[in-house]
């Protein structure tokens, strides 16, 4: 039976681990697609520029037929907690916040709020995200009220690529969160994210410290400890860690009263 409360709305963003890097062949059958009751619009779905939601997440809606931890969260929100879910997402692998950091597939895309420092406004991932959100809000027949944001990013700002990016990550990320909250007119919007695995070759202590500092200062930023996350390759969570991470975010939604449901038993996990 579907949860009869108003639709649950989530915005999601970041780089490769939320973009999705686990091959669809490694998605356990329990989570098989299409994922119904998940109205989905991302920078990979058709007509996202017009704010068109897909009625369900299909394999073709994912980045190169790959999935990330957020898909697991959406599964539990829709299939277990029975919410009618709307997701607006923008993601691109290998992208930093700082313009001096890693720039994604084209080498120029960044999450920075300092749009004037980019080669072109078209290289602003924040502007792309803003446009998706605004287009979806305008086109939706539902009156959408954004309840939470899911974010995972940081590898692109590592010091081995740009010391300036790593040194300024705390300030830069704080500005990104402020901007995203502004897009939905919610200065206290709950934001759920996670650390980078310490097993990753792109783990950066300054990035982790900046994220945890924000979580300590901001009661509406919640960070799942993923330092022990196991990997598919040198950088990306494997299916086991992706499922764990997605479940932990779901439990955090419950803990913060975003949804009403029974918590999943995933053992001890730490949220900053």
N, C-alpha and C positions, 0 to 999 in steps of 0.2 A: 504493500500500500504506500503510495507517495505521501511524503510529508506535506501536509496541507498549509503550512506556513508560507509566507511570501518567498519568492525565489531567492536563492543564495547567489551572490555575485562576487567573483574573485578576479583580481588582476594579477598577472604573473609575468615575470621578466628576468633577464639575466643572460649568462653566456652558456657554454656547452653542456654543463650538467643538467640544466633545466631545458635547454634546447632539445636534449635527448641524444644519447650516444649508444644506448644498448640496442642491438638489432632486434627487430620485431620477432624474429625466430626464437629469441630468448625471453619473450614475455610469457609467463606461466598461463596455462589455459584458463585459470580462474579469472584472469583479467582480460579475456579475449575481447577484441574489437569487432563491431562498433560498440562504443560505450554510450548507451542510451541515457536520456535525461540530462545529458551534458551538452548544453548549447555553447558552441566553441567557435571563437574567431581569433585567429593568430596571423602573423605575417606570412604563414605558409598556406592558409586556407584560401579558397577561391573568393574573389570579390571582397576581401577584407578591407580594401580601401573604401568600400561603400557600407561597411559595418554589417555585413551579412554573416549571421551566425549559422553554423552547420547544426543540424538537429541532433547529431551524435558525432563523437570523435571516430573517424575512420582511419585506417592505415595511411591512406593518401593525404591526410591532414597533418601528418607528423613530418618532422625534418628528415628527409631521406630514409623514410621507413624505420626510424629509430625512436625510442621512447626514453623518458627520464622519470625521475622520482615523482614529479608532480602528477603524472598520469595515475599513479597509485592513490594519491590523495583524492583525485577526482573520482576514482572508482568507489572509494569508501563513502565519500559524500553523497554520491548518487545511488549506489546499489545497496549500501548497508544503512546509512542514515536516511536514505530515501528523499534527499533534497532535489528540487528542480534547480540545476546549477547552470549559471552563466559564467563563462570564462573569456576574458580578453587578455591576450598574451602577445608579447613581442620578445623574441630571443635571437641571438646570433652567437655562434661559437667564436672563441678567441678574441673577445672584445673587452677592452678596458674601460674604466671611467675616464681616466686622464687621457688627454690627446697625445701624450708622449708614450702611452702604453700600447699594447697590442691592438690591432685594428680590424680583426675579423677577416672575412674572405677577400675583401677588396683592399684591405690594409688601411682603410680610412675611417671606419665606423667606430664610434665611441659613445659612451653613456654620459659624457660630461654635460654639466649645466652651462658651461662656457661655450655656447654655440659659435660665438665669433672667432674662436680659436681653431675651428674645423675648416677643412678645405672648402666645404659647402654645407649648407643646412641639410642637404639630402644625406649627409653622413652622420646626422644626429639620430641615434637610436631613441633618445628621449622624445624627440619630435615625432618619430614614427609611432612610438607607443602612445603618445598623446593623441595623434590622429586616429589610431585604431579605437581608443576609448571613446573619443568624441563621436566618431562615425557610428559606433555600435550603440551608444546611448541615444543618438538621434534616430537611428533606424529601427530600434527595438520597439515592438508593440507592448512590451512590458515596461513598467516604471522601475528601472534598475537602480538599486541603492547598493553601492559597493561595500562589502562587509570586511574584506581583508585583501592583503597583497602577499604573494609568494615570490621570493627572490633568491637566486643563487648566482654569485659572481665573485670575482676577485683574482683569479689566476692571471688575467690579462694585465693586472697592475703589479705583478711581481717585480722585485728589484733586479733580477737577472735580465729583465727586458728594459726596465726604466726605474732607476733609483728615485727619480722625482715622483713618479706615479706611486710607488710604495710609500714614500715619506708623507705624501699628502692624502693617502687613502681615507683616513678618518674624516677629514673635512669634505673630501669629494663625495663620499658615500652619504654623509649626512645631508649634503645638498641634493643628491639624487632622491633620497627618501622624501625630503621636503617638497621637491618638485612633483613627485608621483602623488603624494597626498593632495597637492594643489590641483592636480588634474581632476580629482574626484571630489574636491571641496570638503575634504575631511582631514584636518590638521592632526588628528589623533588616530588615523587609520591604523589598525593592527597590522604589523608586517612580520611575516614568518620566513625565516631563512636558515641557513646552516653553514658551518665552517667548511673549509676545504680539507680533504683528507691529508693527514701528515705523510701518507704513503705516496702522495702525488709528487711528481718531479716539479710541479708548479706551485707547491705549497710555499707560502710567504708569511713568516711570522708577523711582519708589520701590518699586512692585510688583515690577518686574524685579530691582532691586537686592536686595530681600528674598529672592526665590526663589534668586538666584545665591549669596547669602550662605549659605543653607541647604545648597545643593549643595556649596559649598566646605567646609563644616563636616562634612557627613554623607556618608560614602563610598557610602551606599546610595541617595542621591538623584541622579538623572541627568536633565539638562535639555538638550533639543535646542534649538539656536539657531535660532529662527524669525523673527529680526528682519527679514529680507528677504522674509517670506511675502507672496505676492500675494493680493488679496482679491476676494471676490464682491460685496461692498458696502462700507460704511464700516468694518465691524468683523470680518467673518468670512472665514476662509480659502476660497479658490476651489478648484475640483477639483484643479488642478495642485499647489497647496501642501498640500492635504489628503492627496493621494496621497504626496507627498514626505515629509510628516511621519509618516504611518502606516508608510512603509517605514523611515524612520530609527528609529522606536521598535522595529520588528522587528529591525533590525540591532543595536540596543542590547541587546535581549534576548539575542542571540547573543554580543555582546561581554562581557556580564556572566554568561555561562554559565547563563542561565535555560533556554535550549533549545540543542540541538545541530542545526545546519543551516548551509547555505552563505549567506554574506552577500549581499545584493542590491547591485548596482552602481548607486549613485545619485550618483556623483561625490563630491566632498569635502563633508563635513558636520561640524559642530562639536557636540560634546556636552560640557557642563560637568560 
